[in-house]
Amino acid sequence: MPSHFTNPQRIYLQIANYLHEQNLLKKIEAGGKLPAIRQLATRLKVNPNTLQRTYHLLARQAVIVPKRGIGYFLTNEGLERVVKLRRAQFLTTELPIFFRHLYRLGITFDEIRQHRLSI
């Protein structure tokens, strides 16, 4: 769990990204129950309303589903949804920055291949 929030990104988004990562690492299984809002809020030392906002976002993304009176659960398609969301984020946000760095530093794909082979 993120123990402190130093990233300028809003805290509820940082928590959502953390839960996406847990999903990608398969630490939350399909159909698995997520921690209760108050429980996780206490563990993260955040306001329960912040966690409620995170869970609401994940529900809108169809990653989790609320079951009234029981809690929140990862949907069966949750992992696929997270992969799709994260791929889109990577392609639109991170990849252009990566290519910009390659261009500015004059790094070629051959250099990247060589470096990868030397690891």
C-alpha positions as CSV (number, residue, x, y, z in Angstrom):
1,M,0.0,0.0,0.0
2,P,1.2,3.5,-0.6
3,S,2.3,4.6,2.8
4,H,2.4,8.3,2.0
5,F,1.1,10.3,-0.9
6,T,3.8,12.6,-2.4
7,N,2.7,12.3,-6.0
8,P,0.9,15.5,-7.2
9,Q,-1.9,13.2,-8.6
10,R,-5.1,13.2,-6.5
11,I,-5.0,10.7,-3.7
12,Y,-8.1,8.7,-4.8
13,L,-6.4,8.3,-8.2
14,Q,-3.2,7.1,-6.6
15,I,-5.2,4.5,-4.7
16,A,-7.0,3.4,-7.8
17,N,-3.6,3.0,-9.6
18,Y,-2.3,1.0,-6.6
19,L,-5.4,-1.3,-6.8
20,H,-4.9,-1.6,-10.6
21,E,-1.3,-2.7,-9.9
22,Q,-2.6,-5.3,-7.4
23,N,-5.0,-6.6,-10.0
24,L,-2.2,-6.8,-12.7
25,L,0.0,-8.7,-10.2
26,K,-3.0,-11.0,-9.6
27,K,-3.0,-10.2,-5.9
28,I,-6.7,-9.8,-6.2
29,E,-8.5,-12.7,-7.9
30,A,-11.5,-12.4,-10.1
31,G,-14.6,-12.3,-7.9
32,G,-12.4,-11.5,-4.9
33,K,-13.6,-9.2,-2.2
34,L,-11.9,-5.9,-1.7
35,P,-11.2,-4.6,1.8
36,A,-14.0,-2.6,3.4
37,I,-13.9,1.1,2.8
38,R,-13.4,2.0,6.5
39,Q,-10.8,-0.7,7.0
40,L,-8.7,0.3,4.0
41,A,-9.1,4.0,4.8
42,T,-7.8,3.4,8.3
43,R,-4.8,1.3,6.9
44,L,-4.0,4.0,4.4
45,K,-4.7,6.9,6.8
46,V,-7.0,8.6,4.4
47,N,-10.6,9.8,4.8
48,P,-13.2,7.1,4.0
49,N,-14.8,9.5,1.5
50,T,-11.5,9.4,-0.5
51,L,-11.7,5.6,-0.6
52,Q,-15.4,5.8,-1.5
53,R,-14.4,8.0,-4.4
54,T,-11.8,5.5,-5.5
55,Y,-14.2,2.6,-5.3
56,H,-16.8,4.6,-7.2
57,L,-14.2,5.3,-10.0
58,L,-13.3,1.6,-10.2
59,A,-17.0,0.7,-10.4
60,R,-17.4,3.2,-13.3
61,Q,-14.5,1.5,-15.0
62,A,-16.2,-1.9,-14.5
63,V,-13.3,-3.2,-12.6
64,I,-15.2,-3.7,-9.4
65,V,-18.9,-4.2,-8.5
66,P,-20.7,-3.3,-5.3
67,K,-22.8,-6.0,-3.7
68,R,-25.2,-4.2,-1.4
69,G,-24.6,-5.1,2.3
70,I,-21.6,-7.3,1.4
71,G,-18.9,-5.1,-0.1
72,Y,-17.0,-4.5,-3.3
73,F,-15.8,-7.3,-5.5
74,L,-13.4,-7.5,-8.5
75,T,-15.5,-8.3,-11.6
76,N,-14.7,-11.4,-13.6
77,E,-13.5,-9.0,-16.4
78,G,-11.6,-6.8,-13.9
79,L,-8.2,-7.8,-15.0
80,E,-9.0,-7.4,-18.7
81,R,-10.5,-4.0,-18.0
82,V,-7.4,-2.9,-16.1
83,V,-5.1,-4.1,-18.8
84,K,-7.1,-2.2,-21.4
85,L,-7.1,1.0,-19.3
86,R,-3.4,0.8,-18.5
87,R,-2.4,0.0,-22.1
88,A,-4.4,3.1,-23.3
89,Q,-2.8,5.2,-20.6
90,F,0.7,3.9,-21.5
91,L,0.2,4.5,-25.2
92,T,-1.2,8.0,-24.8
93,T,0.9,9.3,-21.9
94,E,4.1,7.4,-21.2
95,L,5.1,6.2,-24.6
96,P,5.3,9.6,-26.2
97,I,7.5,10.8,-23.3
98,F,9.8,7.7,-23.8
99,F,10.1,8.4,-27.5
100,R,10.8,12.1,-26.8
101,H,13.7,11.0,-24.5
102,L,15.0,8.7,-27.2
103,Y,15.0,11.5,-29.7
104,R,16.5,14.1,-27.5
105,L,19.3,11.8,-26.3
106,G,19.9,10.4,-29.7
107,I,19.3,6.8,-28.6
108,T,18.7,4.3,-31.4
109,F,16.6,1.1,-31.3
110,D,19.9,-0.8,-32.0
111,E,21.3,0.7,-28.8
112,I,18.2,-0.4,-26.9
113,R,18.5,-3.9,-28.3
114,Q,22.2,-4.1,-27.4
115,H,21.5,-2.8,-23.9
116,R,18.7,-5.4,-23.4
117,L,21.0,-8.2,-24.6
118,S,23.7,-7.1,-22.1
119,I,21.4,-7.3,-19.1
